Amino acid sequence: MTWEIVVGLITLVGAVISIATPLLKLNTSITKLNCSIDTLNSGMESSNRRISEHGRQIDKLDHRVTILETYHDGRERE
């Protein structure tokens, strides 16, 4: 082998390593971000369930207050 071939192979290997290293780091970062997003989504689902339940409770309370106000207004008029 001549020196030119050896230098060419070393350059080619160096180029592959210099391209592969950032790609592997990027892949790792993307995987971590996907895990974080999945965790946030599951937390949001839990929060949405709780908010919906509180909304139903507020609607029931509003209905009860309306009934009481209607009953109270009717008794005052008599």
All heavy atoms as a GROMACS GRO file, in nm:
protein
  612
    1MET      N    1   0.084  -0.118   0.000
    1MET     CA    2   0.000   0.000   0.000
    1MET      C    3   0.088   0.123   0.000
    1MET      O    4   0.190   0.128   0.066
    1MET     CB    5  -0.091   0.002   0.123
    1MET     CG    6  -0.201  -0.099   0.111
    1MET     SD    7  -0.329  -0.116   0.227
    1MET     CE    8  -0.356   0.001   0.332
    2THR      N    9   0.039   0.219  -0.068
    2THR     CA   10   0.115   0.342  -0.072
    2THR      C   11   0.063   0.436   0.036
    2THR      O   12  -0.045   0.416   0.093
    2THR     CB   13   0.101   0.410  -0.210
    2THR    OG1   14  -0.035   0.444  -0.229
    2THR    CG2   15   0.149   0.319  -0.322
    3TRP      N   16   0.140   0.540   0.061
    3TRP     CA   17   0.102   0.636   0.165
    3TRP      C   18  -0.026   0.710   0.130
    3TRP      O   19  -0.105   0.743   0.218
    3TRP     CB   20   0.215   0.737   0.187
    3TRP     CG   21   0.328   0.677   0.267
    3TRP    CD1   22   0.449   0.635   0.221
    3TRP    CD2   23   0.327   0.651   0.407
    3TRP    NE1   24   0.525   0.584   0.323
    3TRP    CE2   25   0.450   0.594   0.441
    3TRP    CE3   26   0.234   0.669   0.508
    3TRP    CZ2   27   0.484   0.555   0.569
    3TRP    CZ3   28   0.268   0.631   0.636
    3TRP    CH2   29   0.392   0.575   0.665
    4GLU      N   30  -0.049   0.729   0.002
    4GLU     CA   31  -0.170   0.800  -0.038
    4GLU      C   32  -0.295   0.720  -0.002
    4GLU      O   33  -0.397   0.775   0.044
    4GLU     CB   34  -0.171   0.828  -0.189
    4GLU     CG   35  -0.070   0.930  -0.234
    4GLU     CD   36   0.066   0.866  -0.262
    4GLU    OE1   37   0.073   0.742  -0.281
    4GLU    OE2   38   0.165   0.939  -0.264
    5ILE      N   39  -0.290   0.589  -0.019
    5ILE     CA   40  -0.404   0.504   0.015
    5ILE      C   41  -0.427   0.504   0.166
    5ILE      O   42  -0.541   0.514   0.214
    5ILE     CB   43  -0.383   0.362  -0.039
    5ILE    CG1   44  -0.379   0.364  -0.192
    5ILE    CG2   45  -0.492   0.269   0.011
    5ILE    CD1   46  -0.346   0.230  -0.255
    6VAL      N   47  -0.318   0.495   0.243
    6VAL     CA   48  -0.328   0.495   0.389
    6VAL      C   49  -0.387   0.627   0.437
    6VAL      O   50  -0.478   0.631   0.522
    6VAL     CB   51  -0.190   0.468   0.453
    6VAL    CG1   52  -0.196   0.487   0.603
    6VAL    CG2   53  -0.141   0.329   0.418
    7VAL      N   54  -0.338   0.738   0.383
    7VAL     CA   55  -0.389   0.869   0.421
    7VAL      C   56  -0.536   0.882   0.381
    7VAL      O   57  -0.618   0.935   0.457
    7VAL     CB   58  -0.304   0.981   0.358
    7VAL    CG1   59  -0.368   1.118   0.377
    7VAL    CG2   60  -0.163   0.979   0.415
    8GLY      N   61  -0.573   0.830   0.266
    8GLY     CA   62  -0.712   0.833   0.220
    8GLY      C   63  -0.803   0.752   0.312
    8GLY      O   64  -0.913   0.797   0.346
    9LEU      N   65  -0.759   0.635   0.352
    9LEU     CA   66  -0.838   0.552   0.443
    9LEU      C   67  -0.854   0.618   0.580
    9LEU      O   68  -0.962   0.616   0.639
    9LEU     CB   69  -0.776   0.413   0.458
    9LEU     CG   70  -0.788   0.320   0.337
    9LEU    CD1   71  -0.713   0.191   0.361
    9LEU    CD2   72  -0.935   0.292   0.310
   10ILE      N   73  -0.745   0.676   0.630
   10ILE     CA   74  -0.750   0.745   0.759
   10ILE      C   75  -0.846   0.864   0.750
   10ILE      O   76  -0.927   0.888   0.841
   10ILE     CB   77  -0.610   0.789   0.804
   10ILE    CG1   78  -0.527   0.666   0.839
   10ILE    CG2   79  -0.617   0.885   0.921
   10ILE    CD1   80  -0.381   0.694   0.869
   11THR      N   81  -0.841   0.937   0.641
   11THR     CA   82  -0.932   1.051   0.622
   11THR      C   83  -1.076   1.004   0.614
   11THR      O   84  -1.166   1.065   0.673
   11THR     CB   85  -0.894   1.127   0.493
   11THR    OG1   86  -0.756   1.166   0.499
   11THR    CG2   87  -0.981   1.249   0.473
   12LEU      N   88  -1.100   0.895   0.542
   12LEU     CA   89  -1.235   0.841   0.528
   12LEU      C   90  -1.290   0.794   0.664
   12LEU      O   91  -1.404   0.824   0.699
   12LEU     CB   92  -1.235   0.725   0.428
   12LEU     CG   93  -1.370   0.663   0.396
   12LEU    CD1   94  -1.462   0.767   0.332
   12LEU    CD2   95  -1.353   0.544   0.303
   13VAL      N   96  -1.207   0.724   0.741
   13VAL     CA   97  -1.249   0.678   0.874
   13VAL      C   98  -1.276   0.798   0.965
   13VAL      O   99  -1.374   0.801   1.040
   13VAL     CB  100  -1.144   0.583   0.934
   13VAL    CG1  101  -1.173   0.555   1.081
   13VAL    CG2  102  -1.140   0.452   0.857
   14GLY      N  103  -1.191   0.897   0.959
   14GLY     CA  104  -1.211   1.017   1.040
   14GLY      C  105  -1.339   1.089   1.003
   14GLY      O  106  -1.411   1.140   1.091
   15ALA      N  107  -1.370   1.095   0.876
   15ALA     CA  108  -1.493   1.161   0.831
   15ALA      C  109  -1.615   1.084   0.880
   15ALA      O  110  -1.713   1.145   0.926
   15ALA     CB  111  -1.494   1.172   0.679
   16VAL      N  112  -1.611   0.953   0.872
   16VAL     CA  113  -1.723   0.872   0.919
   16VAL      C  114  -1.743   0.890   1.069
   16VAL      O  115  -1.855   0.908   1.117
   16VAL     CB  116  -1.701   0.723   0.884
   16VAL    CG1  117  -1.801   0.634   0.956
   16VAL    CG2  118  -1.709   0.702   0.734
   17ILE      N  119  -1.634   0.891   1.145
   17ILE     CA  120  -1.644   0.910   1.290
   17ILE      C  121  -1.696   1.049   1.322
   17ILE      O  122  -1.780   1.066   1.411
   17ILE     CB  123  -1.507   0.883   1.357
   17ILE    CG1  124  -1.474   0.734   1.350
   17ILE    CG2  125  -1.507   0.932   1.501
   17ILE    CD1  126  -1.335   0.699   1.400
   18SER      N  127  -1.648   1.150   1.251
   18SER     CA  128  -1.691   1.287   1.280
   18SER      C  129  -1.838   1.310   1.244
   18SER      O  130  -1.903   1.397   1.300
   18SER     CB  131  -1.603   1.388   1.206
   18SER     OG  132  -1.622   1.378   1.067
   19ILE      N  133  -1.893   1.231   1.154
   19ILE     CA  134  -2.035   1.242   1.119
   19ILE      C  135  -2.120   1.154   1.211
   19ILE      O  136  -2.228   1.194   1.254
   19ILE     CB  137  -2.058   1.204   0.971
   19ILE    CG1  138  -1.995   1.311   0.880
   19ILE    CG2  139  -2.206   1.189   0.939
   19ILE    CD1  140  -1.995   1.275   0.734
   20ALA      N  141  -2.071   1.034   1.244
   20ALA     CA  142  -2.149   0.939   1.323
   20ALA      C  143  -2.166   0.985   1.468
   20ALA      O  144  -2.272   0.964   1.528
   20ALA     CB  145  -2.084   0.802   1.318
   21THR      N  146  -2.064   1.047   1.526
   21THR     CA  147  -2.071   1.088   1.667
   21THR      C  148  -2.184   1.187   1.694
   21THR      O  149  -2.266   1.164   1.784
   21THR     CB  150  -1.935   1.144   1.713
   21THR    OG1  151  -1.834   1.044   1.692
   21THR    CG2  152  -1.939   1.183   1.858
   22PRO      N  153  -2.197   1.296   1.621
   22PRO     CA  154  -2.309   1.387   1.645
   22PRO      C  155  -2.445   1.322   1.617
   22PRO      O  156  -2.544   1.351   1.686
   22PRO     CB  157  -2.286   1.504   1.550
   22PRO     CG  158  -2.142   1.498   1.514
   22PRO     CD  159  -2.104   1.355   1.523
   23LEU      N  160  -2.451   1.233   1.518
   23LEU     CA  161  -2.577   1.166   1.489
   23LEU      C  162  -2.620   1.077   1.606
   23LEU      O  163  -2.739   1.071   1.641
   23LEU     CB  164  -2.566   1.083   1.361
   23LEU     CG  165  -2.563   1.162   1.231
   23LEU    CD1  166  -2.544   1.070   1.112
   23LEU    CD2  167  -2.690   1.243   1.215
   24LEU      N  168  -2.527   1.008   1.668
   24LEU     CA  169  -2.560   0.925   1.783
   24LEU      C  170  -2.605   1.010   1.902
   24LEU      O  171  -2.700   0.975   1.973
   24LEU     CB  172  -2.439   0.838   1.822
   24LEU     CG  173  -2.404   0.726   1.725
   24LEU    CD1  174  -2.275   0.657   1.767
   24LEU    CD2  175  -2.517   0.626   1.716
   25LYS      N  176  -2.538   1.123   1.923
   25LYS     CA  177  -2.579   1.213   2.031
   25LYS      C  178  -2.719   1.270   2.003
   25LYS      O  179  -2.801   1.281   2.095
   25LYS     CB  180  -2.478   1.326   2.048
   25LYS     CG  181  -2.347   1.281   2.107
   25LYS     CD  182  -2.250   1.397   2.122
   25LYS     CE  183  -2.118   1.352   2.178
   25LYS     NZ  184  -2.021   1.462   2.192
   26LEU      N  185  -2.744   1.305   1.879
   26LEU     CA  186  -2.875   1.356   1.840
   26LEU      C  187  -2.984   1.251   1.862
   26LEU      O  188  -3.091   1.280   1.914
   26LEU     CB  189  -2.874   1.401   1.694
   26LEU     CG  190  -3.004   1.455   1.638
   26LEU    CD1  191  -3.045   1.582   1.711
   26LEU    CD2  192  -2.991   1.480   1.490
   27ASN      N  193  -2.954   1.129   1.825
   27ASN     CA  194  -3.049   1.019   1.844
   27ASN      C  195  -3.080   0.999   1.993
   27ASN      O  196  -3.195   0.979   2.031
   27ASN     CB  197  -2.994   0.891   1.783
   27ASN     CG  198  -3.096   0.781   1.779
   27ASN    OD1  199  -3.215   0.808   1.770
   27ASN    ND2  200  -3.051   0.657   1.787
   28THR      N  201  -2.978   1.007   2.077
   28THR     CA  202  -2.998   0.993   2.221
   28THR      C  203  -3.083   1.108   2.275
   28THR      O  204  -3.175   1.085   2.355
   28THR     CB  205  -2.861   0.992   2.293
   28THR    OG1  206  -2.781   0.886   2.240
   28THR    CG2  207  -2.877   0.973   2.441
   29SER      N  208  -3.056   1.228   2.230
   29SER     CA  209  -3.135   1.343   2.274
   29SER      C  210  -3.281   1.331   2.231
   29SER      O  211  -3.372   1.361   2.309
   29SER     CB  212  -3.077   1.472   2.217
   29SER     OG  213  -2.948   1.493   2.266
   30ILE      N  214  -3.305   1.286   2.111
   30ILE     CA  215  -3.441   1.269   2.061
   30ILE      C  216  -3.514   1.162   2.142
   30ILE      O  217  -3.632   1.179   2.177
   30ILE     CB  218  -3.441   1.234   1.910
   30ILE    CG1  219  -3.398   1.357   1.830
   30ILE    CG2  220  -3.577   1.186   1.864
   30ILE    CD1  221  -3.375   1.329   1.683
   31THR      N  222  -3.446   1.055   2.176
   31THR     CA  223  -3.507   0.950   2.258
   31THR      C  224  -3.545   1.002   2.396
   31THR      O  225  -3.655   0.976   2.446
   31THR     CB  226  -3.410   0.831   2.272
   31THR    OG1  227  -3.375   0.784   2.142
   31THR    CG2  228  -3.472   0.719   2.351
   32LYS      N  229  -3.457   1.081   2.458
   32LYS     CA  230  -3.487   1.139   2.589
   32LYS      C  231  -3.606   1.235   2.580
   32LYS      O  232  -3.692   1.237   2.668
   32LYS     CB  233  -3.365   1.213   2.644
   32LYS     CG  234  -3.255   1.121   2.691
   32LYS     CD  235  -3.137   1.201   2.745
   32LYS     CE  236  -3.024   1.111   2.786
   32LYS     NZ  237  -2.908   1.188   2.835
   33LEU      N  238  -3.610   1.315   2.474
   33LEU     CA  239  -3.722   1.408   2.455
   33LEU      C  240  -3.854   1.333   2.437
   33LEU      O  241  -3.957   1.374   2.490
   33LEU     CB  242  -3.696   1.499   2.336
   33LEU     CG  243  -3.593   1.609   2.358
   33LEU    CD1  244  -3.562   1.679   2.226
   33LEU    CD2  245  -3.643   1.709   2.460
   34ASN      N  246  -3.851   1.224   2.362
   34ASN     CA  247  -3.973   1.144   2.344
   34ASN      C  248  -4.021   1.087   2.477
   34ASN      O  249  -4.142   1.087   2.504
   34ASN     CB  250  -3.949   1.030   2.245
   34ASN     CG  251  -3.951   1.078   2.102
   34ASN    OD1  252  -4.008   1.181   2.071
   34ASN    ND2  253  -3.887   1.002   2.014
   35CYS      N  254  -3.929   1.040   2.560
   35CYS     CA  255  -3.967   0.990   2.693
   35CYS      C  256  -4.026   1.102   2.778
   35CYS      O  257  -4.126   1.081   2.848
   35CYS     CB  258  -3.847   0.928   2.764
   35CYS     SG  259  -3.791   0.774   2.690
   36SER      N  260  -3.967   1.220   2.771
   36SER     CA  261  -4.019   1.333   2.847
   36SER      C  262  -4.159   1.372   2.800
   36SER      O  263  -4.247   1.402   2.881
   36SER     CB  264  -3.926   1.454   2.835
   36SER     OG  265  -3.800   1.425   2.889
   37ILE      N  266  -4.180   1.373   2.672
   37ILE     CA  267  -4.311   1.407   2.617
   37ILE      C  268  -4.415   1.304   2.658
   37ILE      O  269  -4.528   1.339   2.693
   37ILE     CB  270  -4.303   1.422   2.464
   37ILE    CG1  271  -4.227   1.549   2.429
   37ILE    CG2  272  -4.442   1.424   2.400
   37ILE    CD1  273  -4.198   1.566   2.283
   38ASP      N  274  -4.378   1.176   2.657
   38ASP     CA  275  -4.471   1.072   2.700
   38ASP      C  276  -4.510   1.090   2.846
   38ASP      O  277  -4.626   1.075   2.884
   38ASP     CB  278  -4.411   0.932   2.679
   38ASP     CG  279  -4.399   0.896   2.533
   38ASP    OD1  280  -4.469   0.959   2.449
   38ASP    OD2  281  -4.318   0.806   2.501
   39THR      N  282  -4.412   1.126   2.929
   39THR     CA  283  -4.439   1.150   3.071
   39THR      C  284  -4.532   1.270   3.088
   39THR      O  285  -4.626   1.266   3.168
   39THR     CB  286  -4.308   1.173   3.148
   39THR    OG1  287  -4.222   1.060   3.130
   39THR    CG2  288  -4.332   1.194   3.295
   40LEU      N  289  -4.505   1.377   3.015
   40LEU     CA  290  -4.592   1.495   3.021
   40LEU      C  291  -4.734   1.463   2.974
   40LEU      O  292  -4.832   1.511   3.034
   40LEU     CB  293  -4.533   1.608   2.937
   40LEU     CG  294  -4.412   1.679   2.996
   40LEU    CD1  295  -4.353   1.775   2.893
   40LEU    CD2  296  -4.450   1.754   3.121
   41ASN      N  297  -4.747   1.384   2.870
   41ASN     CA  298  -4.880   1.348   2.820
   41ASN      C  299  -4.958   1.269   2.922
   41ASN      O  300  -5.078   1.292   2.941
   41ASN     CB  301  -4.869   1.269   2.689
   41ASN     CG  302  -4.841   1.359   2.571
   41ASN    OD1  303  -4.868   1.477   2.573
   41ASN    ND2  304  -4.784   1.301   2.466
   42SER      N  305  -4.892   1.174   2.989
   42SER     CA  306  -4.964   1.097   3.090
   42SER      C  307  -5.004   1.186   3.207
   42SER      O  308  -5.112   1.170   3.264
   42SER     CB  309  -4.880   0.978   3.138
   42SER     OG  310  -4.765   1.022   3.206
   43GLY      N  311  -4.919   1.282   3.243
   43GLY     CA  312  -4.954   1.376   3.349
   43GLY      C  313  -5.070   1.465   3.309
   43GLY      O  314  -5.157   1.496   3.390
   44MET      N  315  -5.072   1.506   3.183
   44MET     CA  316  -5.182   1.589   3.134
   44MET      C  317  -5.313   1.512   3.132
   44MET      O  318  -5.419   1.568   3.163
   44MET     CB  319  -5.151   1.640   2.993
   44MET     CG  320  -5.041   1.744   2.988
   44MET     SD  321  -5.088   1.897   3.068
   44MET     CE  322  -5.212   1.954   2.955
   45GLU      N  323  -5.310   1.384   3.098
   45GLU     CA  324  -5.431   1.303   3.100
   45GLU      C  325  -5.488   1.296   3.240
   45GLU      O  326  -5.609   1.309   3.260
   45GLU     CB  327  -5.402   1.163   3.047
   45GLU     CG  328  -5.377   1.157   2.898
   45GLU     CD  329  -5.334   1.020   2.851
   45GLU    OE1  330  -5.342   0.924   2.930
   45GLU    OE2  331  -5.294   1.009   2.735
   46SER      N  332  -5.401   1.278   3.337
   46SER     CA  333  -5.445   1.274   3.477
   46SER      C  334  -5.505   1.407   3.519
   46SER      O  335  -5.611   1.412   3.583
   46SER     CB  336  -5.326   1.238   3.567
   46SER     OG  337  -5.362   1.247   3.702
   47SER      N  338  -5.440   1.516   3.482
   47SER     CA  339  -5.492   1.649   3.515
   47SER      C  340  -5.626   1.675   3.447
   47SER      O  341  -5.717   1.732   3.507
   47SER     CB  342  -5.392   1.757   3.474
   47SER     OG  343  -5.274   1.746   3.549
   48ASN      N  344  -5.638   1.634   3.322
   48ASN     CA  345  -5.764   1.654   3.249
   48ASN      C  346  -5.878   1.577   3.313
   48ASN      O  347  -5.991   1.628   3.320
   48ASN     CB  348  -5.748   1.614   3.102
   48ASN     CG  349  -5.671   1.716   3.023
   48ASN    OD1  350  -5.660   1.832   3.063
   48ASN    ND2  351  -5.615   1.673   2.911
   49ARG      N  352  -5.851   1.456   3.361
   49ARG     CA  353  -5.955   1.379   3.430
   49ARG      C  354  -5.999   1.451   3.557
   49ARG      O  355  -6.118   1.462   3.586
   49ARG     CB  356  -5.905   1.239   3.464
   49ARG     CG  357  -5.907   1.143   3.347
   49ARG     CD  358  -5.881   1.002   3.396
   49ARG     NE  359  -5.753   0.995   3.464
   49ARG     CZ  360  -5.643   0.942   3.415
   49ARG    NH1  361  -5.645   0.889   3.296
   49ARG    NH2  362  -5.530   0.940   3.484
   50ARG      N  363  -5.902   1.502   3.633
   50ARG     CA  364  -5.936   1.573   3.756
   50ARG      C  365  -6.014   1.701   3.727
   50ARG      O  366  -6.111   1.732   3.795
   50ARG     CB  367  -5.809   1.606   3.835
   50ARG     CG  368  -5.740   1.483   3.893
   50ARG     CD  369  -5.619   1.519   3.973
   50ARG     NE  370  -5.663   1.591   4.092
   50ARG     CZ  371  -5.587   1.674   4.160
   50ARG    NH1  372  -5.464   1.696   4.122
   50ARG    NH2  373  -5.633   1.734   4.268
   51ILE      N  374  -5.972   1.775   3.625
   51ILE     CA  375  -6.041   1.899   3.589
   51ILE      C  376  -6.184   1.868   3.544
   51ILE      O  377  -6.278   1.939   3.581
   51ILE     CB  378  -5.962   1.975   3.480
   51ILE    CG1  379  -5.834   2.033   3.541
   51ILE    CG2  380  -6.046   2.084   3.417
   51ILE    CD1  381  -5.737   2.089   3.440
   52SER      N  382  -6.201   1.763   3.466
   52SER     CA  383  -6.336   1.726   3.421
   52SER      C  384  -6.424   1.689   3.540
   52SER      O  385  -6.542   1.728   3.545
   52SER     CB  386  -6.329   1.608   3.324
   52SER     OG  387  -6.261   1.645   3.207
   53GLU      N  388  -6.370   1.615   3.635
   53GLU     CA  389  -6.447   1.578   3.754
   53GLU      C  390  -6.485   1.703   3.834
   53GLU      O  391  -6.599   1.716   3.880
   53GLU     CB  392  -6.368   1.481   3.842
   53GLU     CG  393  -6.438   1.440   3.968
   53GLU     CD  394  -6.570   1.368   3.943
   53GLU    OE1  395  -6.583   1.300   3.840
   53GLU    OE2  396  -6.661   1.383   4.027
   54HIS      N  397  -6.393   1.796   3.849
   54HIS     CA  398  -6.423   1.920   3.920
   54HIS      C  399  -6.529   2.000   3.845
   54HIS      O  400  -6.616   2.062   3.906
   54HIS     CB  401  -6.298   2.005   3.942
   54HIS     CG  402  -6.204   1.949   4.042
   54HIS    ND1  403  -6.240   1.916   4.170
   54HIS    CD2  404  -6.072   1.918   4.033
   54HIS    CE1  405  -6.137   1.868   4.234
   54HIS    NE2  406  -6.032   1.868   4.154
   55GLY      N  407  -6.524   1.999   3.714
   55GLY     CA  408  -6.625   2.068   3.634
   55GLY      C  409  -6.763   2.010   3.657
   55GLY      O  410  -6.862   2.084   3.670
   56ARG      N  411  -6.772   1.876   3.662
   56ARG     CA  412  -6.901   1.813   3.690
   56ARG      C  413  -6.951   1.850   3.830
   56ARG      O  414  -7.069   1.877   3.850
   56ARG     CB  415  -6.889   1.661   3.676
   56ARG     CG  416  -6.885   1.615   3.531
   56ARG     CD  417  -6.900   1.465   3.519
   56ARG     NE  418  -6.780   1.394   3.564
   56ARG     CZ  419  -6.674   1.371   3.490
   56ARG    NH1  420  -6.671   1.414   3.365
   56ARG    NH2  421  -6.570   1.306   3.538
   57GLN      N  422  -6.859   1.853   3.927
   57GLN     CA  423  -6.898   1.891   4.063
   57GLN      C  424  -6.949   2.036   4.067
   57GLN      O  425  -7.049   2.066   4.134
   57GLN     CB  426  -6.781   1.874   4.159
   57GLN     CG  427  -6.744   1.730   4.185
   57GLN     CD  428  -6.617   1.718   4.268
   57GLN    OE1  429  -6.543   1.814   4.286
   57GLN    NE2  430  -6.592   1.598   4.318
   58ILE      N  431  -6.884   2.124   3.994
   58ILE     CA  432  -6.926   2.264   3.990
   58ILE      C  433  -7.063   2.275   3.924
   58ILE      O  434  -7.150   2.351   3.968
   58ILE     CB  435  -6.821   2.351   3.918
   58ILE    CG1  436  -6.696   2.364   4.006
   58ILE    CG2  437  -6.877   2.488   3.884
   58ILE    CD1  438  -6.578   2.427   3.937
   59ASP      N  439  -7.084   2.199   3.816
   59ASP     CA  440  -7.216   2.202   3.749
   59ASP      C  441  -7.325   2.154   3.843
   59ASP      O  442  -7.434   2.212   3.848
   59ASP     CB  443  -7.214   2.116   3.623
   59ASP     CG  444  -7.130   2.175   3.512
   59ASP    OD1  445  -7.102   2.298   3.519
   59ASP    OD2  446  -7.091   2.102   3.420
   60LYS      N  447  -7.299   2.047   3.919
   60LYS     CA  448  -7.398   1.998   4.016
   60LYS      C  449  -7.426   2.104   4.123
   60LYS      O  450  -7.541   2.127   4.161
   60LYS     CB  451  -7.349   1.869   4.082
   60LYS     CG  452  -7.352   1.749   3.992
   60LYS     CD  453  -7.297   1.627   4.064
   60LYS     CE  454  -7.288   1.507   3.973
   60LYS     NZ  455  -7.230   1.392   4.043
   61LEU      N  456  -7.320   2.168   4.171
   61LEU     CA  457  -7.337   2.270   4.273
   61LEU      C  458  -7.416   2.388   4.218
   61LEU      O  459  -7.505   2.440   4.285
   61LEU     CB  460  -7.200   2.318   4.324
   61LEU     CG  461  -7.201   2.426   4.431
   61LEU    CD1  462  -7.269   2.375   4.556
   61LEU    CD2  463  -7.061   2.472   4.461
   62ASP      N  464  -7.387   2.429   4.097
   62ASP     CA  465  -7.460   2.538   4.034
   62ASP      C  466  -7.609   2.504   4.022
   62ASP      O  467  -7.696   2.586   4.048
   62ASP     CB  468  -7.401   2.568   3.896
   62ASP     CG  469  -7.464   2.690   3.831
   62ASP    OD1  470  -7.481   2.792   3.900
   62ASP    OD2  471  -7.494   2.681   3.710
   63HIS      N  472  -7.638   2.380   3.985
   63HIS     CA  473  -7.776   2.336   3.973
   63HIS      C  474  -7.845   2.340   4.110
   63HIS      O  475  -7.960   2.386   4.122
   63HIS     CB  476  -7.782   2.195   3.914
   63HIS     CG  477  -7.920   2.141   3.896
   63HIS    ND1  478  -8.007   2.192   3.804
   63HIS    CD2  479  -7.985   2.042   3.960
   63HIS    CE1  480  -8.121   2.127   3.812
   63HIS    NE2  481  -8.110   2.034   3.906
   64ARG      N  482  -7.776   2.292   4.212
   64ARG     CA  483  -7.833   2.293   4.348
   64ARG      C  484  -7.860   2.436   4.395
   64ARG      O  485  -7.964   2.464   4.456
   64ARG     CB  486  -7.740   2.222   4.445
   64ARG     CG  487  -7.734   2.072   4.424
   64ARG     CD  488  -7.633   2.006   4.513
   64ARG     NE  489  -7.664   2.031   4.653
   64ARG     CZ  490  -7.577   2.013   4.751
   64ARG    NH1  491  -7.455   1.973   4.725
   64ARG    NH2  492  -7.613   2.037   4.876
   65VAL      N  493  -7.766   2.527   4.369
   65VAL     CA  494  -7.784   2.666   4.409
   65VAL      C  495  -7.903   2.728   4.334
   65VAL      O  496  -7.984   2.801   4.393
   65VAL     CB  497  -7.655   2.748   4.386
   65VAL    CG1  498  -7.680   2.896   4.398
   65VAL    CG2  499  -7.546   2.702   4.481
   66THR      N  500  -7.916   2.696   4.206
   66THR     CA  501  -8.029   2.748   4.128
   66THR      C  502  -8.161   2.699   4.187
   66THR      O  503  -8.257   2.777   4.200
   66THR     CB  504  -8.017   2.704   3.981
   66THR    OG1  505  -7.893   2.750   3.929
   66THR    CG2  506  -8.131   2.757   3.897
   67ILE      N  507  -8.166   2.572   4.224
   67ILE     CA  508  -8.288   2.518   4.284
   67ILE      C  509  -8.317   2.588   4.416
   67ILE      O  510  -8.432   2.628   4.443
   67ILE     CB  511  -8.276   2.365   4.304
   67ILE    CG1  512  -8.278   2.295   4.168
   67ILE    CG2  513  -8.388   2.312   4.393
   67ILE    CD1  514  -8.246   2.148   4.175
   68LEU      N  515  -8.217   2.607   4.498
   68LEU     CA  516  -8.236   2.674   4.627
   68LEU      C  517  -8.281   2.819   4.609
   68LEU      O  518  -8.369   2.867   4.681
   68LEU     CB  519  -8.109   2.668   4.711
   68LEU     CG  520  -8.074   2.531   4.770
   68LEU    CD1  521  -7.937   2.536   4.835
   68LEU    CD2  522  -8.180   2.487   4.871
   69GLU      N  523  -8.221   2.888   4.512
   69GLU     CA  524  -8.261   3.027   4.488
   69GLU      C  525  -8.404   3.034   4.438
   69GLU      O  526  -8.481   3.122   4.478
   69GLU     CB  527  -8.166   3.092   4.388
   69GLU     CG  528  -8.031   3.124   4.444
   69GLU     CD  529  -7.934   3.178   4.340
   69GLU    OE1  530  -7.961   3.164   4.218
   69GLU    OE2  531  -7.832   3.234   4.381
   70THR      N  532  -8.441   2.943   4.352
   70THR     CA  533  -8.577   2.940   4.300
   70THR      C  534  -8.675   2.912   4.413
   70THR      O  535  -8.780   2.976   4.425
   70THR     CB  536  -8.591   2.833   4.190
   70THR    OG1  537  -8.495   2.860   4.088
   70THR    CG2  538  -8.730   2.833   4.130
   71TYR      N  539  -8.643   2.817   4.499
   71TYR     CA  540  -8.727   2.783   4.613
   71TYR      C  541  -8.738   2.902   4.708
   71TYR      O  542  -8.847   2.937   4.753
   71TYR     CB  543  -8.671   2.661   4.684
   71TYR     CG  544  -8.747   2.624   4.810
   71TYR    CD1  545  -8.871   2.562   4.802
   71TYR    CD2  546  -8.694   2.652   4.936
   71TYR    CE1  547  -8.941   2.528   4.917
   71TYR    CE2  548  -8.762   2.620   5.052
   71TYR     CZ  549  -8.885   2.557   5.042
   71TYR     OH  550  -8.955   2.524   5.154
   72HIS      N  551  -8.626   2.966   4.735
   72HIS     CA  552  -8.624   3.080   4.826
   72HIS      C  553  -8.704   3.198   4.769
   72HIS      O  554  -8.780   3.261   4.840
   72HIS     CB  555  -8.479   3.123   4.854
   72HIS     CG  556  -8.466   3.237   4.950
   72HIS    ND1  557  -8.493   3.222   5.083
   72HIS    CD2  558  -8.430   3.366   4.932
   72HIS    CE1  559  -8.474   3.338   5.143
   72HIS    NE2  560  -8.436   3.428   5.053
   73ASP      N  561  -8.689   3.226   4.639
   73ASP     CA  562  -8.765   3.335   4.575
   73ASP      C  563  -8.915   3.306   4.579
   73ASP      O  564  -8.997   3.395   4.600
   73ASP     CB  565  -8.719   3.356   4.431
   73ASP     CG  566  -8.582   3.422   4.423
   73ASP    OD1  567  -8.536   3.476   4.526
   73ASP    OD2  568  -8.520   3.416   4.315
   74GLY      N  569  -8.953   3.182   4.563
   74GLY     CA  570  -9.094   3.144   4.564
   74GLY      C  571  -9.155   3.161   4.701
   74GLY      O  572  -9.272   3.199   4.715
   75ARG      N  573  -9.080   3.133   4.804
   75ARG     CA  574  -9.133   3.144   4.942
   75ARG      C  575  -9.146   3.291   4.981
   75ARG      O  576  -9.235   3.325   5.058
   75ARG     CB  577  -9.041   3.072   5.040
   75ARG     CG  578  -9.046   2.921   5.019
   75ARG     CD  579  -8.977   2.848   5.127
   75ARG     NE  580  -9.070   2.838   5.240
   75ARG     CZ  581  -9.032   2.813   5.364
   75ARG    NH1  582  -8.906   2.799   5.392
   75ARG    NH2  583  -9.119   2.804   5.461
   76GLU      N  584  -9.059   3.376   4.932
   76GLU     CA  585  -9.065   3.518   4.969
   76GLU      C  586  -9.188   3.584   4.907
   76GLU      O  587  -9.244   3.676   4.963
   76GLU     CB  588  -8.939   3.592   4.925
   76GLU     CG  589  -8.819   3.565   5.012
   76GLU     CD  590  -8.698   3.645   4.967
   76GLU    OE1  591  -8.708   3.719   4.867
   76GLU    OE2  592  -8.595   3.636   5.034
   77ARG      N  593  -9.229   3.538   4.791
   77ARG     CA  594  -9.341   3.602   4.721
   77ARG      C  595  -9.475   3.566   4.786
   77ARG      O  596  -9.572   3.634   4.767
   77ARG     CB  597  -9.340   3.560   4.575
   77ARG     CG  598  -9.223   3.621   4.501
   77ARG     CD  599  -9.227   3.585   4.355
   77ARG     NE  600  -9.108   3.635   4.290
   77ARG     CZ  601  -9.053   3.582   4.185
   77ARG    NH1  602  -9.105   3.476   4.128
   77ARG    NH2  603  -8.944   3.635   4.133
   78GLU      N  604  -9.482   3.457   4.854
   78GLU     CA  605  -9.610   3.413   4.912
   78GLU      C  606  -9.654   3.496   5.026
   78GLU      O  607  -9.615   3.571   5.094
   78GLU     CB  608  -9.599   3.267   4.957
   78GLU     CG  609  -9.586   3.174   4.841
   78GLU     CD  610  -9.569   3.031   4.890
   78GLU    OE1  611  -9.562   3.004   5.009
   78GLU    OE2  612  -9.562   2.943   4.804
   0.00000   0.00000   0.00000
